[in-house]
Amino acid sequence: MRLTVLMSTYNGEKFLREQLDSILAQKLPTDTELKIKVRDDGSKDSTLAILDEYATKYDNVVTYYTGENLKPAKSFWHLLKNCEASDYYAFCDQDDVWYQDKLERALTTLQSRSNQDVPLLYTSNVMVTDAELNQIGVMNTEKMYTDLAHILVYNVSNGCTQVFNDIARNEFIKYDMDSNLVIMHDRIADLLTAMFGELIYDENPTMFYRQHQNNVVGEQSIGKVKSFIKRVKRFLGSSDSIRSERCRMLLNVYGDRLDEEQKRLLYAVGYYKTDKKARKILMRDKAFSKGKSADYLFRWVIRLKKL
């Protein structure tokens, strides 16, 4: 069995060695062949020298290539489309540290599923730390839901925790970020898995999720109150309307492959600002009410038409 870890790097010299070492130290199921495939996204620091060092030392495990600066979403998608075929794949950030059993836990979970002929994606909780790996706390303290309605509204996965099968990979790479909406790699993986397969969430942390000033995407605060405030700011800021735009795009691209219930959910999020029926679904349908405290934010944001 082959497992390929996919990492996109960009000016990652400060923490890269520690992350690579944590991957190379992973406990793995018997007869698992580990590969680490890295795409550098135009680094200007010593990242390439570090990658060259590891590729030389672990010449049968670590490989890398370079390219123009595409930003994280497209860089990871380039990796996914250009890596060698494997049984399983894992996305990986350059600045975290993985628990030694992270991949073993993910693979055991994925292999235990009975529906092996559909896209399967494993994701987990994380232990948030500061730059020096001092623990702040687990990221998610509430129950996480993995149904499509939930995935359309909330961010469930962190890409750095995602491990998925080859069927999922083949489904993902059909999505063209050059001709369609650019979506972060972990979000499109969540969405496509929720539509066509099964997303499995592990409430146990499997890695140290390092927060520092150079993070591209991060979670600086832990706790319900701080998390709520941060989500409000996010909804009212740069991510205003992105969820609706995403759903309209998914309907356009995948509409002929979706069942009526999936179309209904996508339509509700995509068109609630202009369609009273869609807005009613969001406000009242049980599919969008899972008992999370975040549901209060969800309904408030709908009233403001800021989803």
C-alpha positions as CSV (number, residue, x, y, z in Angstrom):
1,M,0.0,0.0,0.0
2,R,1.3,3.4,-0.9
3,L,0.6,6.6,0.9
4,T,1.7,10.0,-0.5
5,V,2.0,13.1,1.7
6,L,1.5,16.2,-0.4
7,M,3.1,19.4,0.9
8,S,3.2,22.9,-0.6
9,T,6.0,25.1,0.7
10,Y,6.6,28.8,0.6
11,N,9.4,30.5,2.6
12,G,9.1,27.8,5.1
13,E,12.7,27.6,6.4
14,K,11.9,28.3,10.0
15,F,9.7,25.2,10.7
16,L,10.1,22.9,7.7
17,R,12.7,20.5,9.1
18,E,10.6,19.9,12.2
19,Q,7.5,19.1,10.1
20,L,9.4,16.8,7.7
21,D,11.0,15.0,10.7
22,S,7.5,14.4,12.2
23,I,6.3,12.9,8.9
24,L,9.3,10.6,8.6
25,A,8.8,9.4,12.2
26,Q,5.2,8.3,11.6
27,K,4.1,4.9,12.7
28,L,2.4,3.2,9.8
29,P,0.5,0.0,9.1
30,T,2.6,-3.0,8.0
31,D,3.6,-2.9,4.3
32,T,2.9,0.8,3.9
33,E,5.2,2.6,1.5
34,L,5.5,6.3,2.5
35,K,6.2,9.0,-0.1
36,I,6.5,12.7,0.5
37,K,5.9,14.9,-2.6
38,V,6.6,18.6,-2.2
39,R,5.8,21.5,-4.6
40,D,7.6,24.8,-3.7
41,D,5.5,27.8,-4.6
42,G,8.3,30.2,-5.3
43,S,10.3,30.5,-2.1
44,K,12.9,33.2,-1.7
45,D,14.5,31.8,1.5
46,S,16.5,28.6,2.2
47,T,13.4,26.3,1.8
48,L,14.8,24.8,-1.4
49,A,18.1,24.0,0.2
50,I,16.3,22.2,3.0
51,L,14.2,20.3,0.5
52,D,17.3,19.3,-1.4
53,E,18.9,18.1,1.8
54,Y,16.0,15.8,2.7
55,A,15.6,14.6,-0.9
56,T,19.2,13.6,-0.9
57,K,19.1,12.0,2.5
58,Y,15.8,10.2,1.9
59,D,16.1,9.8,-1.8
60,N,13.5,7.0,-2.0
61,V,10.9,8.9,0.0
62,V,11.2,12.7,-0.4
63,T,10.9,14.4,-3.8
64,Y,10.2,18.0,-4.7
65,Y,9.7,20.3,-7.6
66,T,9.4,24.0,-8.0
67,G,7.0,26.3,-9.8
68,E,5.6,29.8,-10.1
69,N,3.7,31.3,-7.1
70,L,0.2,30.0,-7.4
71,K,-0.9,30.5,-3.8
72,P,-1.9,27.6,-1.6
73,A,-5.2,26.4,-3.2
74,K,-3.8,26.1,-6.7
75,S,-0.4,24.9,-5.5
76,F,-1.9,22.0,-3.6
77,W,-4.2,21.3,-6.6
78,H,-1.1,21.2,-8.9
79,L,0.4,18.7,-6.5
80,L,-2.7,16.5,-6.5
81,K,-2.9,16.5,-10.3
82,N,0.8,15.8,-10.9
83,C,1.7,13.2,-8.2
84,E,2.1,9.5,-8.8
85,A,-0.8,7.2,-8.2
86,S,-1.2,6.0,-4.6
87,D,-3.7,4.2,-2.5
88,Y,-4.0,7.1,-0.1
89,Y,-3.0,10.8,0.0
90,A,-2.5,13.3,2.8
91,F,-2.4,17.1,2.6
92,C,0.3,18.6,4.7
93,D,1.3,22.2,5.7
94,Q,4.9,23.2,6.1
95,D,4.9,24.5,9.7
96,D,3.0,22.0,11.9
97,V,4.2,18.9,13.8
98,W,2.3,15.6,13.5
99,Y,1.5,13.2,16.3
100,Q,3.4,10.0,15.6
101,D,0.2,8.0,15.0
102,K,-1.5,10.6,12.8
103,L,-1.3,8.6,9.6
104,E,-1.8,5.2,11.2
105,R,-5.0,6.4,12.8
106,A,-6.3,7.9,9.5
107,L,-5.5,4.8,7.4
108,T,-7.0,2.4,10.0
109,T,-10.2,4.5,10.0
110,L,-10.4,4.7,6.2
111,Q,-9.8,1.0,5.7
112,S,-12.5,0.1,8.2
113,R,-15.3,1.6,6.1
114,S,-17.5,-0.7,4.2
115,N,-18.1,1.7,1.3
116,Q,-14.6,1.5,-0.3
117,D,-15.9,2.2,-3.8
118,V,-16.7,5.9,-3.0
119,P,-14.6,9.0,-2.2
120,L,-13.5,8.7,1.5
121,L,-11.9,11.5,3.4
122,Y,-10.7,11.4,7.0
123,T,-10.1,14.6,9.0
124,S,-9.4,15.2,12.6
125,N,-9.3,17.8,15.4
126,V,-6.0,19.5,16.1
127,M,-4.1,20.8,19.1
128,V,-3.5,24.5,18.6
129,T,-0.2,25.8,19.7
130,D,1.9,29.0,19.5
131,A,5.0,29.3,17.4
132,E,7.0,27.4,20.1
133,L,4.5,24.6,20.3
134,N,3.2,25.6,23.6
135,Q,-0.3,24.2,23.7
136,I,-3.3,26.6,23.6
137,G,-6.1,24.0,23.4
138,V,-8.0,21.8,21.0
139,M,-9.6,23.7,18.1
140,N,-13.1,22.2,18.0
141,T,-14.9,21.7,21.3
142,E,-18.4,21.1,19.9
143,K,-19.7,18.1,17.9
144,M,-18.8,18.4,14.3
145,Y,-21.3,17.3,11.6
146,T,-20.3,16.0,8.2
147,D,-23.5,16.0,6.3
148,L,-23.8,18.1,3.1
149,A,-26.0,20.8,4.6
150,H,-23.4,21.4,7.4
151,I,-20.4,21.3,5.0
152,L,-22.1,24.0,2.8
153,V,-22.2,26.4,5.8
154,Y,-19.4,25.6,8.2
155,N,-15.7,24.8,7.8
156,V,-15.2,21.3,9.1
157,S,-11.8,20.2,7.9
158,N,-8.3,21.6,8.1
159,G,-6.4,20.5,5.0
160,C,-3.4,19.6,7.1
161,T,-5.5,16.8,8.7
162,Q,-7.1,15.4,5.5
163,V,-6.2,11.9,4.4
164,F,-8.2,10.4,1.5
165,N,-8.4,7.5,-0.9
166,D,-7.5,7.3,-4.6
167,I,-11.2,7.4,-5.6
168,A,-11.5,10.7,-3.8
169,R,-8.3,12.0,-5.5
170,N,-9.7,11.1,-8.9
171,E,-12.9,12.9,-8.1
172,F,-11.1,16.0,-6.8
173,I,-8.9,16.5,-9.9
174,K,-11.9,16.7,-12.2
175,Y,-12.5,20.1,-10.7
176,D,-10.8,22.8,-12.7
177,M,-9.7,25.9,-10.7
178,D,-8.6,27.6,-13.8
179,S,-12.0,27.7,-15.4
180,N,-14.2,27.6,-12.2
181,L,-14.1,29.4,-8.9
182,V,-10.8,29.1,-7.0
183,I,-11.7,27.3,-3.7
184,M,-9.2,26.4,-1.0
185,H,-8.1,22.8,-1.5
186,D,-9.5,21.6,1.8
187,R,-12.9,23.2,1.2
188,I,-13.4,21.7,-2.3
189,A,-12.2,18.3,-0.9
190,D,-14.8,18.6,1.9
191,L,-17.6,19.6,-0.5
192,L,-16.9,17.0,-3.1
193,T,-16.6,14.2,-0.6
194,A,-19.9,15.3,1.1
195,M,-21.6,15.2,-2.3
196,F,-20.2,12.0,-3.7
197,G,-18.8,10.0,-0.8
198,E,-18.2,10.0,3.0
199,L,-16.4,12.5,5.2
200,I,-15.2,11.0,8.5
201,Y,-14.4,13.4,11.4
202,D,-12.1,12.2,14.3
203,E,-12.7,14.4,17.4
204,N,-9.3,13.5,18.7
205,P,-6.3,15.8,17.9
206,T,-3.7,14.2,15.7
207,M,-1.2,17.1,15.3
208,F,0.1,20.3,16.7
209,Y,-1.4,23.1,14.6
210,R,1.2,25.9,14.9
211,Q,0.0,29.5,14.9
212,H,2.5,32.2,14.0
213,Q,2.6,35.5,12.2
214,N,3.2,34.0,8.8
215,N,0.3,31.6,8.8
216,V,-1.8,31.8,5.5
217,V,-4.9,30.5,7.3
218,G,-5.1,30.0,11.0
219,E,-7.2,30.0,14.2
220,Q,-5.7,32.3,16.7
221,S,-8.4,32.1,19.3
222,I,-9.9,29.2,21.1
223,G,-13.2,29.2,23.0
224,K,-16.8,29.7,22.1
225,V,-17.0,33.4,22.7
226,K,-13.8,34.3,20.9
227,S,-14.6,31.9,18.1
228,F,-18.1,33.4,17.7
229,I,-16.7,36.9,17.5
230,K,-14.1,35.8,15.0
231,R,-16.7,34.1,12.8
232,V,-18.9,37.2,12.8
233,K,-15.9,39.3,11.6
234,R,-15.1,36.7,9.0
235,F,-18.7,36.6,7.7
236,L,-18.9,40.3,7.6
237,G,-15.5,40.7,6.0
238,S,-13.6,39.2,3.2
239,S,-15.6,36.0,3.0
240,D,-18.9,37.9,2.5
241,S,-21.1,35.9,0.0
242,I,-18.4,33.3,-0.8
243,R,-20.5,30.4,0.4
244,S,-23.4,31.4,-1.8
245,E,-21.1,31.9,-4.8
246,R,-19.6,28.5,-4.1
247,C,-23.0,26.8,-4.1
248,R,-24.1,28.4,-7.3
249,M,-20.9,27.3,-9.0
250,L,-21.3,23.7,-7.6
251,L,-24.8,23.6,-9.0
252,N,-23.6,24.7,-12.4
253,V,-20.7,22.3,-12.6
254,Y,-22.2,19.2,-10.9
255,G,-25.9,19.7,-11.2
256,D,-26.4,16.7,-13.5
257,R,-24.8,14.4,-11.0
258,L,-26.7,15.5,-7.9
259,D,-30.0,14.1,-6.5
260,E,-32.9,16.4,-5.8
261,E,-32.1,16.8,-2.1
262,Q,-28.6,17.8,-2.8
263,K,-29.8,20.3,-5.3
264,R,-32.3,21.7,-2.8
265,L,-29.6,22.3,-0.2
266,L,-27.2,23.9,-2.7
267,Y,-30.0,26.1,-4.0
268,A,-30.9,27.3,-0.5
269,V,-27.4,28.5,0.3
270,G,-26.8,29.8,-3.2
271,Y,-29.9,31.8,-3.8
272,Y,-31.4,32.7,-0.3
273,K,-30.7,36.5,-0.9
274,T,-33.0,36.7,-3.9
275,D,-35.4,33.8,-3.4
276,K,-37.8,33.7,-0.4
277,K,-38.2,29.9,-0.7
278,A,-34.5,29.4,-0.5
279,R,-34.3,31.7,2.6
280,K,-37.1,29.8,4.3
281,I,-35.2,26.5,3.8
282,L,-32.1,28.0,5.5
283,M,-34.1,29.4,8.4
284,R,-36.4,26.5,9.2
285,D,-35.3,23.3,7.6
286,K,-33.9,20.7,10.1
287,A,-31.1,19.9,7.7
288,F,-29.5,23.3,8.6
289,S,-30.2,23.0,12.4
290,K,-27.8,20.6,14.2
291,G,-27.9,21.9,17.8
292,K,-24.6,23.8,17.5
293,S,-24.3,27.2,19.2
294,A,-22.9,28.4,15.9
295,D,-26.5,28.0,14.5
296,Y,-27.3,31.3,16.3
297,L,-24.6,33.0,14.2
298,F,-25.8,31.2,11.1
299,R,-29.4,32.5,11.4
300,W,-28.2,36.0,12.3
301,V,-26.0,36.1,9.3
302,I,-28.9,34.9,7.1
303,R,-31.0,37.8,8.3
304,L,-28.2,40.2,7.4
305,K,-27.9,38.5,4.0
306,K,-24.2,38.1,4.6
307,L,-23.6,34.3,4.1
